[in-house]
């Protein structure tokens, strides 16, 4: 995620949204008030006034070259 808001500092907020559900999950099992929640993208826009955009930019990544189980102490 690349922050292009220009905002500084820390903010405390509560965001209400319907989470992405796993494939095959029966939405009818959820309570009606949860089904009425917006998607994450719509919630960020309507509740925080921010817009999430897909874009390309620099990405930090790590390469694991070797891994082994630790030895017993």
C-alpha positions as CSV (number, residue, x, y, z in Angstrom):
1,X,0.0,0.0,0.0
2,X,1.3,3.4,-0.9
3,X,0.1,6.4,1.1
4,X,-0.5,9.3,-1.1
5,X,-2.9,11.2,1.3
6,X,-0.4,13.7,2.5
7,X,-1.8,13.2,6.0
8,X,0.6,13.0,8.9
9,X,0.1,11.6,12.4
10,X,-1.9,8.6,13.7
11,X,-5.6,8.2,13.5
12,X,-8.0,6.1,15.5
13,X,-11.2,5.0,13.7
14,X,-13.7,2.2,13.4
15,X,-14.6,0.9,10.0
16,X,-17.7,-1.1,9.4
17,X,-17.7,-3.3,6.3
18,X,-18.7,-6.8,5.0
19,X,-15.4,-8.8,4.9
20,X,-14.5,-10.8,1.8
21,X,-16.1,-14.3,2.3
22,X,-14.4,-17.5,1.3
23,X,-15.6,-19.2,-1.9
24,X,-18.7,-21.3,-1.3
25,X,-19.6,-19.6,2.0
26,X,-23.4,-19.3,2.4
27,X,-24.2,-15.6,3.0
28,X,-27.6,-16.6,4.4
29,X,-25.8,-17.8,7.5
30,X,-24.8,-14.2,8.3
31,X,-27.1,-11.9,10.4
32,X,-29.1,-9.4,8.3
33,X,-27.3,-6.4,9.8
34,X,-23.9,-7.8,8.6
35,X,-25.2,-8.3,5.1
36,X,-26.3,-4.6,5.0
37,X,-22.6,-3.5,5.4
38,X,-20.8,-2.1,2.4
39,X,-17.7,-3.6,0.8
40,X,-14.3,-2.6,2.2
41,X,-13.7,-0.2,-0.8
42,X,-17.1,1.5,-0.4
43,X,-16.7,1.7,3.4
44,X,-13.3,3.4,3.1
45,X,-14.8,5.9,0.6
46,X,-18.0,6.7,2.5
47,X,-16.8,6.4,6.1
48,X,-13.3,7.9,5.8
49,X,-13.5,9.9,2.7
50,X,-10.6,8.1,1.1
51,X,-10.3,6.2,-2.2
52,X,-8.4,3.0,-2.7
53,X,-6.8,2.8,-6.2
54,X,-4.9,0.0,-7.8
55,X,-1.6,1.3,-9.1
56,X,1.9,0.2,-9.6
57,X,4.7,1.4,-7.4
58,X,7.9,0.3,-5.6
59,X,7.4,-2.9,-3.6
60,X,9.7,-4.2,-0.8
61,X,10.2,-7.9,-0.8
62,X,12.4,-10.6,0.7
63,X,14.1,-13.6,-0.8
64,X,14.5,-16.6,1.5
65,X,17.6,-18.5,0.2
66,X,17.8,-21.2,2.8
67,X,15.6,-22.6,5.6
68,X,16.1,-25.5,8.0
69,X,14.5,-26.7,11.2
70,X,16.2,-25.5,14.4
71,X,18.2,-28.0,16.5
72,X,17.0,-29.1,19.9
73,X,18.5,-27.3,22.8
